[in-house]
Amino acid sequence: MADVVTSEASQFTQKVENRSARIGIIGMGYVGLPLALLFSEERFAVTGFDIDAKKVSSLNSGGSYIVRIPGTEIQAAQKHGFRATSDYSEIASVDAVIICVPTPLNEHHEPDLSYIRDTASAIAPHLREGQIVILESTTYPGTTEEVLIPILEEGNSRQLRVSRDAASKGFYVAFSPEREDPGNDTVARRDIPKVVGGVGSRALEMASSVYGSIFNRTVPVSTPAAAEMTKLLENIYRCVNIALVNELKQLCHRMDIDIFEVIDAAKTKPFGFQAFYPGPGLGGHCIPIDPFYLSWKAKQYDFRTKFIELAGEVNVAMPYYVVDKTVEALNEQSKAMKGAKILVLGLAYKKDVDDLRESPSLTIIELLKDRGAVVAYNDPYFPYVGRGRHYDLEMHGVSLDNLAQYDCVLIVTDHSDYDYQRIVADSKLVVDSRNATKGIRSEKIVRC
Ligand SMILES: NC(=O)c1ccc[n+]([C@@H]2O[C@H](COP(=O)([O-])OP(=O)(O)OC[C@H]3O[C@@H](n4cnc5c(N)ncnc54)[C@H](O)[C@@H]3O)[C@@H](O)[C@H]2O)c1
């Protein structure tokens, strides 16, 4: 039996090497679509699965819905066989299934694994012997073993089981976290080492061979749980360090010290210090959410993750701090917040991305409105903002033509395309929560 399994894994590796392996990617979002395109660039035939019919139809007509991915890249991939579908029966025709579906928090701030569960239930009936299923969604340690595998085994009409060692046949399972930093072009995606944890040595070998074809380096770890925890450590490290500089920023303001000058000086140390920057609060699908996946899991072990909770507290308070600083800045101009006209500059959770998820700008707009301000916004990536999981704004963006009509321009996202010199020149008052006006000298600027 061991020989049969060995030859199955080596046949798979051969198919990867000669590019005849077919790749199925589930979830054509910010993670899944770029991954599909990377495989296509390497001449693999890729099928993208998504339950969103609009995304499927846009991809099949050669169009993109993510700003940084031009339609020409989708059309180039189509030439290598890329297509999208909502039909899960097509899972049977692929050799590797890679899951990139959302992992948000529910209304009680607990992990919402419904997307992973739904995906696993949809895949299970179509699983074949020898296929590998790899989970990429960020989640707590134990998800692959405790949630994904049981659903795949139970929903599988052929009664296939996960192969755990060299002697057992079945399907293979691994976890490999997505580690990209959207909007950060300093490291090519291929150069981000790919961490992989397999259920057994064959799964690790197969997953490493799939990813080895598109990434320059793979980093094997002993179990899926170790790979799941690696991703959380990385994001918790960011979350805690951002909270630290957010707290120090508030102290520096009281002490009349420029925190950005301090960070720039500290980062000249050639070892032992990595620069993190303060801002108006955390956003995005990862850093504000992922740490709480671990906090939740830790409770099952009767363990309190105090660093995570404290960092969460500091970061969640930042939009309130920005609004308080705006009240003070208006006050200095003998202007009350109630009735003040405020333009929020930038909605995206960070600069140069078309992603609004968990953005602090949404909380800031709501807080400003609650305090009676008349709020408008501008963001080149969002001409309109409607309803989302945690907001209901229904606003259209405005132009930057007549900035003098606002009592205050509040910089929340420092998009590169903005001309900050002109914005300061044309505005009555600028509150800058991102240090976007660094180097511009003007009494109109209040940095917070
Ligand atoms: N966006 C990032 O920068 C980033 C970085 C690292 C890790 N991650 C992680 O990657 C995962 C995916 O994130 P994302 O940003 O790509 O999310 P996304 O919302 O952009 O994309 C997810 C896609 O999955 C689809 N989907 C949902 N349920 C489905 C189902 N049952 N079957 C098929 N398709 C389904 C959705 O329609 C959507 O298109 C998350 O766990 C996230 O934490 C994201």
The ligand as a Gaussian input file, in Angstrom:
#p B3LYP/6-31G(d) Opt

LIG

0 1
 N       -7.128000      40.537000       1.715000
 C       -5.942000      40.332000       2.221000
 O       -5.059000      41.159000       2.071000
 C       -5.585000      39.061000       2.962000
 C       -4.235000      38.843000       3.294000
 C       -3.897000      37.670000       3.942000
 C       -4.897000      36.762000       4.293000
 N       -6.208000      37.002000       3.993000
 C       -7.214000      35.985000       4.339000
 O       -7.638000      35.342000       3.142000
 C       -9.022000      34.975000       3.240000
 C       -9.801000      35.556000       2.064000
 O       -9.731000      36.966000       2.143000
 P      -10.086000      37.907000       0.907000
 O       -9.572000      39.255000       1.286000
 O       -9.653000      37.297000      -0.360000
 O      -11.682000      37.889000       0.975000
 P      -12.700000      38.438000      -0.168000
 O      -13.956000      38.756000       0.536000
 O      -12.021000      39.478000      -0.994000
 O      -12.911000      37.178000      -1.115000
 C      -13.553000      36.022000      -0.718000
 C      -14.344000      35.471000      -1.894000
 O      -14.899000      34.213000      -1.483000
 C      -16.184000      34.117000      -2.071000
 N      -16.936000      33.092000      -1.342000
 C      -17.505000      33.168000      -0.119000
 N      -18.062000      31.993000       0.209000
 C      -17.848000      31.152000      -0.831000
 C      -18.182000      29.804000      -1.094000
 N      -18.871000      29.065000      -0.208000
 N      -17.805000      29.273000      -2.275000
 C      -17.122000      30.008000      -3.194000
 N      -16.772000      31.286000      -2.994000
 C      -17.122000      31.856000      -1.811000
 C      -16.740000      35.517000      -1.981000
 O      -17.813000      35.713000      -2.891000
 C      -15.512000      36.352000      -2.335000
 O      -15.409000      36.596000      -3.710000
 C       -9.485000      35.463000       4.607000
 O       -9.369000      34.433000       5.530000
 C       -8.482000      36.550000       4.945000
 O       -8.349000      36.725000       6.343000
 C       -6.568000      38.139000       3.319000

